[in-house]
């Protein structure tokens, strides 16, 4: 009896799978000449395997385990952020230059998000970092990147919108 062909076509080349989670790291698990990699980039997790018999599944397991052990960041409200800054944390404003000029917290340091992604950890040193943007999205990305680089990082919930609503000082 002749073997029936499999409905799933297996490739011998690298299998790639993208997730919509953002980190900046890489984990590799070599097994018997086969390679399974979970690579974290600013655009997502890229899983690769050169194992034609289920490499994608093994690579995604590597990604999941790596995600479980990643360093995370905290989310704080504007009053907690202010308290952290008073205790020595850096308030890092990751908005664009035009947004910065329209008003920022007096104690903030300006470093746009793209510069944080390119290596902003060096700019803040060993102090804890409280990232702030307009509404909280970009600051979460900045805090995640900084936490992955080893910083104690926080994102301000609600961003400068919440800062203004709370009546905290803003400098133009």
PASEBA-1860 file (N, C-alpha, C; in nm, 3 decimals):
! residues 172
1> XXXXXXXX> 0.084/-0.117/0.000/0.000/0.000/0.000/0.089/0.124/0.000 ~ 0.062/0.216/-0.089/0.142/0.338/-0.101/0.103/0.437/0.009 ~ 0.204/0.510/0.062/0.172/0.608/0.166/0.088/0.722/0.108 ~ -0.006/0.769/0.189/-0.089/0.881/0.144/-0.015/1.012/0.169 ~ -0.021/1.102/0.073/0.050/1.228/0.092/-0.014/1.311/0.203 ~ 0.070/1.379/0.275/0.022/1.465/0.383/-0.041/1.592/0.325 ~ -0.154/1.636/0.380/-0.215/1.759/0.329/-0.134/1.883/0.367 ~ -0.045/1.868/0.465/0.038/1.981/0.508/0.174/1.967/0.442
9> XXXXXXXX> 0.215/2.068/0.374/0.344/2.066/0.306/0.450/2.118/0.402 ~ 0.551/2.040/0.429/0.658/2.080/0.521/0.775/2.136/0.440 ~ 0.830/2.245/0.490/0.945/2.304/0.423/1.071/2.269/0.501 ~ 1.179/2.251/0.434/1.304/2.222/0.503/1.377/2.350/0.540 ~ 1.333/2.461/0.486/1.399/2.588/0.520/1.341/2.643/0.650 ~ 1.389/2.757/0.689/1.349/2.819/0.815/1.200/2.851/0.816 ~ 1.136/2.821/0.927/0.995/2.855/0.947/0.991/2.981/1.032 ~ 0.915/3.078/0.990/0.910/3.205/1.062/0.768/3.235/1.107
17> XXXXXXXX> 0.755/3.286/1.227/0.624/3.320/1.281/0.635/3.451/1.358 ~ 0.545/3.545/1.332/0.549/3.676/1.398/0.437/3.688/1.499 ~ 0.468/3.744/1.614/0.369/3.777/1.716/0.362/3.928/1.726 ~ 0.256/3.982/1.783/0.248/4.127/1.800/0.281/4.168/1.943 ~ 0.389/4.115/1.997/0.440/4.152/2.128/0.575/4.217/2.105 ~ 0.607/4.322/2.179/0.730/4.395/2.151/0.831/4.384/2.264 ~ 0.949/4.337/2.230/1.061/4.327/2.323/1.189/4.347/2.245 ~ 1.300/4.328/2.309/1.428/4.344/2.241/1.528/4.247/2.301
25> XXXXXXXX> 1.520/4.119/2.265/1.606/4.017/2.321/1.605/3.897/2.228 ~ 1.681/3.794/2.262/1.686/3.676/2.179/1.713/3.554/2.266 ~ 1.646/3.444/2.240/1.668/3.318/2.311/1.686/3.210/2.205 ~ 1.780/3.121/2.228/1.803/3.015/2.132/1.814/2.883/2.206 ~ 1.751/2.780/2.151/1.756/2.646/2.209/1.804/2.551/2.101 ~ 1.934/2.514/2.100/1.982/2.417/2.002/1.952/2.275/2.051 ~ 1.903/2.189/1.965/1.873/2.050/2.002/1.913/1.958/1.887 ~ 2.009/1.876/1.909/2.048/1.776/1.811/2.068/1.829/1.671
33> XXXXXXXX> 2.141/1.938/1.657/2.167/1.995/1.526/2.055/2.084/1.474 ~ 1.946/2.091/1.545/1.835/2.176/1.505/1.839/2.304/1.588 ~ 1.789/2.411/1.531/1.797/2.542/1.596/1.658/2.601/1.609 ~ 1.624/2.643/1.730/1.496/2.707/1.757/1.526/2.841/1.822 ~ 1.482/2.949/1.762/1.515/3.083/1.811/1.388/3.165/1.830 ~ 1.381/3.236/1.942/1.277/3.337/1.963/1.352/3.469/1.973 ~ 1.338/3.553/1.875/1.411/3.680/1.871/1.313/3.793/1.894 ~ 1.341/3.876/1.994/1.255/3.989/2.027/1.309/4.114/1.961
41> XXXXXXXX> 1.229/4.177/1.880/1.268/4.300/1.811/1.168/4.409/1.847 ~ 1.197/4.535/1.817/1.099/4.640/1.846/0.966/4.620/1.774 ~ 0.964/4.539/1.669/0.839/4.518/1.596/0.768/4.389/1.631 ~ 0.828/4.300/1.709/0.758/4.179/1.747/0.851/4.065/1.781 ~ 0.792/3.949/1.812/0.870/3.828/1.838/0.879/3.752/1.708 ~ 0.999/3.717/1.670/1.020/3.640/1.548/1.070/3.502/1.590 ~ 0.993/3.398/1.560/1.032/3.262/1.594/1.082/3.194/1.468 ~ 1.198/3.131/1.479/1.256/3.062/1.365/1.298/2.922/1.406
49> XXXXXXXX> 1.291/2.830/1.312/1.338/2.696/1.336/1.381/2.635/1.204 ~ 1.489/2.556/1.207/1.528/2.485/1.086/1.487/2.338/1.096 ~ 1.396/2.309/1.188/1.346/2.174/1.208/1.218/2.156/1.127 ~ 1.221/2.075/1.020/1.103/2.060/0.936/0.991/1.981/1.004 ~ 1.019/1.915/1.116/0.915/1.835/1.183/0.867/1.905/1.311 ~ 0.795/2.012/1.294/0.737/2.079/1.410/0.822/2.189/1.469 ~ 0.911/2.245/1.391/0.998/2.351/1.440/0.923/2.474/1.487 ~ 0.815/2.505/1.419/0.736/2.623/1.455/0.682/2.609/1.596
57> XXXXXXXX> 0.632/2.491/1.629/0.579/2.468/1.763/0.690/2.481/1.867 ~ 0.807/2.425/1.839/0.917/2.434/1.934/0.966/2.578/1.950 ~ 0.973/2.650/1.840/1.017/2.790/1.846/0.916/2.874/1.923 ~ 0.787/2.846/1.906/0.687/2.924/1.980/0.692/2.891/2.129 ~ 0.730/2.769/2.166/0.749/2.736/2.308/0.865/2.815/2.366 ~ 0.973/2.828/2.288/1.087/2.910/2.332/1.041/3.053/2.355 ~ 0.960/3.106/2.263/0.910/3.244/2.277/0.825/3.258/2.401 ~ 0.738/3.162/2.426/0.650/3.169/2.542/0.731/3.165/2.671
65> XXXXXXXX> 0.825/3.072/2.682/0.908/3.064/2.802/0.990/3.190/2.821 ~ 1.044/3.244/2.714/1.121/3.368/2.723/1.033/3.482/2.770 ~ 0.910/3.487/2.722/0.817/3.593/2.762/0.787/3.583/2.911 ~ 0.772/3.461/2.963/0.740/3.444/3.104/0.852/3.494/3.194 ~ 0.977/3.489/3.147/1.090/3.528/3.230/1.144/3.667/3.199 ~ 1.074/3.743/3.117/1.122/3.876/3.083/1.102/3.971/3.199 ~ 1.181/4.075/3.203/1.165/4.178/3.306/1.054/4.272/3.261 ~ 0.963/4.306/3.352/0.852/4.391/3.315/0.865/4.529/3.377
73> XXXXXXXX> 0.769/4.613/3.349/0.769/4.750/3.398/0.641/4.775/3.477 ~ 0.640/4.883/3.554/0.522/4.918/3.632/0.441/5.028/3.564 ~ 0.314/5.037/3.601/0.227/5.144/3.553/0.182/5.222/3.676 ~ 0.202/5.354/3.674/0.169/5.439/3.788/0.079/5.553/3.745 ~ 0.003/5.609/3.840/-0.075/5.728/3.808/0.015/5.851/3.825 ~ -0.037/5.968/3.795/0.047/6.089/3.796/0.099/6.123/3.935 ~ 0.022/6.095/4.039/0.066/6.125/4.175/0.178/6.030/4.219 ~ 0.165/5.902/4.183/0.273/5.806/4.211/0.398/5.842/4.132
81> XXXXXXXX> 0.380/5.888/4.007/0.493/5.929/3.924/0.567/6.046/3.990 ~ 0.492/6.143/4.036/0.553/6.260/4.102/0.631/6.218/4.226 ~ 0.574/6.125/4.304/0.643/6.076/4.424/0.772/6.003/4.388 ~ 0.770/5.924/4.281/0.892/5.855/4.236/0.999/5.956/4.195 ~ 0.958/6.061/4.124/1.053/6.164/4.080/1.112/6.237/4.202 ~ 1.029/6.264/4.302/1.078/6.328/4.424/1.178/6.241/4.498 ~ 1.169/6.108/4.481/1.264/6.015/4.543/1.385/5.988/4.454 ~ 1.397/6.057/4.341/1.518/6.045/4.259/1.503/5.980/4.123
89> XXXXXXXX> 1.382/5.941/4.085/1.362/5.881/3.952/1.370/5.988/3.844 ~ 1.406/5.946/3.724/1.410/6.035/3.608/1.272/6.036/3.544 ~ 1.214/6.154/3.523/1.088/6.166/3.449/1.126/6.188/3.304 ~ 1.099/6.088/3.220/1.142/6.088/3.081/1.023/6.112/2.990 ~ 1.019/6.227/2.924/0.911/6.263/2.832/0.949/6.210/2.694 ~ 0.872/6.114/2.642/0.907/6.048/2.517/0.825/6.098/2.398 ~ 0.762/6.215/2.413/0.682/6.272/2.305/0.773/6.338/2.200 ~ 0.712/6.382/2.092/0.786/6.451/1.985/0.830/6.588/2.034
97> XXXXXXXX> 0.918/6.651/1.958/0.967/6.785/1.992/0.856/6.888/1.999 ~ 0.762/6.883/1.905/0.651/6.979/1.904/0.562/6.960/2.026 ~ 0.535/6.835/2.064/0.455/6.809/2.183/0.527/6.858/2.309 ~ 0.657/6.836/2.315/0.739/6.882/2.428/0.729/7.034/2.442 ~ 0.741/7.105/2.330/0.737/7.251/2.333/0.599/7.305/2.370 ~ 0.494/7.226/2.349/0.360/7.271/2.384/0.333/7.263/2.535 ~ 0.424/7.204/2.608/0.411/7.196/2.753/0.458/7.064/2.808 ~ 0.538/7.069/2.916/0.591/6.948/2.978/0.607/6.969/3.128
105> XXXXXXXX> 0.625/6.863/3.200/0.649/6.872/3.344/0.784/6.939/3.365 ~ 0.795/7.030/3.462/0.920/7.105/3.482/1.042/7.016/3.506 ~ 1.024/6.904/3.574/1.138/6.817/3.606/1.166/6.712/3.500 ~ 1.095/6.716/3.388/1.109/6.613/3.284/1.234/6.633/3.199 ~ 1.284/6.521/3.149/1.393/6.519/3.052/1.332/6.472/2.920 ~ 1.362/6.541/2.811/1.304/6.505/2.681/1.392/6.406/2.608 ~ 1.335/6.293/2.570/1.403/6.193/2.488/1.295/6.122/2.407 ~ 1.278/6.159/2.279/1.171/6.099/2.197/1.179/5.946/2.195
113> XXXXXXXX> 1.065/5.884/2.178/1.056/5.738/2.183/1.156/5.670/2.089 ~ 1.172/5.720/1.968/1.264/5.654/1.874/1.406/5.653/1.927 ~ 1.444/5.755/2.005/1.578/5.758/2.064/1.589/5.661/2.181 ~ 1.480/5.643/2.254/1.479/5.545/2.363/1.500/5.406/2.305 ~ 1.429/5.376/2.196/1.442/5.245/2.131/1.583/5.224/2.079 ~ 1.648/5.330/2.032/1.783/5.320/1.977/1.891/5.315/2.085 ~ 1.855/5.321/2.211/1.956/5.310/2.315/1.945/5.414/2.424 ~ 1.826/5.449/2.462/1.804/5.551/2.563/1.845/5.512/2.703
121> XXXXXXXX> 1.871/5.385/2.729/1.912/5.340/2.863/2.037/5.413/2.908 ~ 2.126/5.443/2.815/2.250/5.514/2.849/2.222/5.655/2.899 ~ 2.115/5.717/2.852/2.084/5.855/2.888/2.032/5.868/3.031 ~ 1.979/5.761/3.088/1.919/5.771/3.221/2.006/5.714/3.331 ~ 2.112/5.646/3.297/2.201/5.591/3.399/2.135/5.481/3.481 ~ 2.168/5.478/3.611/2.118/5.371/3.697/1.994/5.410/3.776 ~ 1.944/5.528/3.757/1.826/5.573/3.831/1.699/5.510/3.774 ~ 1.595/5.494/3.858/1.466/5.448/3.805/1.413/5.548/3.703
129> XXXXXXXX> 1.332/5.500/3.609/1.280/5.585/3.502/1.128/5.581/3.503 ~ 1.068/5.701/3.495/0.923/5.714/3.482/0.899/5.777/3.345 ~ 0.846/5.698/3.251/0.823/5.747/3.114/0.683/5.806/3.103 ~ 0.674/5.919/3.032/0.546/5.986/3.012/0.534/6.030/2.867 ~ 0.413/6.022/2.812/0.386/6.071/2.676/0.255/6.149/2.682 ~ 0.181/6.156/2.574/0.055/6.230/2.577/-0.053/6.155/2.653 ~ -0.072/6.025/2.619/-0.183/5.951/2.680/-0.144/5.819/2.745 ~ -0.022/5.772/2.726/0.023/5.649/2.792/0.070/5.538/2.701
137> XXXXXXXX> 0.043/5.545/2.571/0.084/5.438/2.479/0.233/5.434/2.453 ~ 0.289/5.547/2.413/0.433/5.552/2.384/0.516/5.532/2.511 ~ 0.466/5.583/2.623/0.542/5.567/2.748/0.546/5.420/2.790 ~ 0.441/5.344/2.760/0.442/5.200/2.790/0.548/5.130/2.706 ~ 0.559/5.168/2.579/0.662/5.110/2.493/0.801/5.146/2.545 ~ 0.821/5.272/2.582/0.951/5.316/2.634/0.985/5.241/2.763 ~ 0.888/5.228/2.853/0.912/5.159/2.980/0.947/5.012/2.955 ~ 0.880/4.950/2.859/0.908/4.810/2.826/1.050/4.795/2.773
145> XXXXXXXX> 1.090/4.884/2.683/1.225/4.879/2.626/1.329/4.900/2.735 ~ 1.308/4.998/2.821/1.402/5.028/2.928/1.409/4.915/3.031 ~ 1.295/4.855/3.062/1.294/4.741/3.155/1.371/4.624/3.098 ~ 1.354/4.599/2.968/1.429/4.490/2.903/1.578/4.518/2.903 ~ 1.616/4.647/2.908/1.757/4.683/2.912/1.811/4.683/3.055 ~ 1.725/4.651/3.152/1.770/4.638/3.289/1.732/4.751/3.382 ~ 1.661/4.851/3.333/1.623/4.965/3.418/1.498/4.932/3.499 ~ 1.485/4.998/3.613/1.359/4.997/3.687/1.273/5.101/3.618
153> XXXXXXXX> 1.169/5.059/3.548/1.094/5.150/3.462/0.945/5.148/3.493 ~ 0.884/5.265/3.473/0.741/5.285/3.496/0.683/5.365/3.381 ~ 0.555/5.343/3.353/0.481/5.421/3.254/0.371/5.496/3.328 ~ 0.350/5.623/3.291/0.246/5.703/3.357/0.113/5.679/3.287 ~ 0.017/5.625/3.361/-0.117/5.599/3.309/-0.185/5.732/3.276 ~ -0.229/5.748/3.153/-0.297/5.871/3.112/-0.205/5.980/3.061 ~ -0.075/5.966/3.082/0.024/6.059/3.028/0.005/6.204/3.069 ~ 0.048/6.295/2.982/0.038/6.439/3.009/-0.107/6.486/3.015
161> XXXXXXXX> -0.197/6.415/2.947/-0.339/6.450/2.958/-0.383/6.437/3.104 ~ -0.348/6.326/3.169/-0.382/6.304/3.310/-0.306/6.401/3.400 ~ -0.180/6.431/3.363/-0.097/6.525/3.440/-0.166/6.662/3.447 ~ -0.213/6.708/3.332/-0.283/6.838/3.327/-0.416/6.833/3.402 ~ -0.492/6.725/3.384/-0.621/6.712/3.454/-0.603/6.712/3.605 ~ -0.489/6.660/3.653/-0.462/6.656/3.797/-0.417/6.792/3.850 ~ -0.395/6.888/3.759/-0.355/7.022/3.801/-0.208/7.033/3.838 ~ -0.126/6.939/3.793/0.018/6.944/3.822/0.086/7.045/3.730
169> XXXX> 0.201/7.095/3.773/0.273/7.200/3.700/0.310/7.156/3.559 ~ 0.296/7.250/3.465/0.336/7.230/3.326/0.414/7.354/3.282 ~ 0.530/7.331/3.220/0.614/7.439/3.170/0.616/7.433/3.018 ~ 0.607/7.549/2.955/0.611/7.553/2.808/0.752/7.574/2.758
END
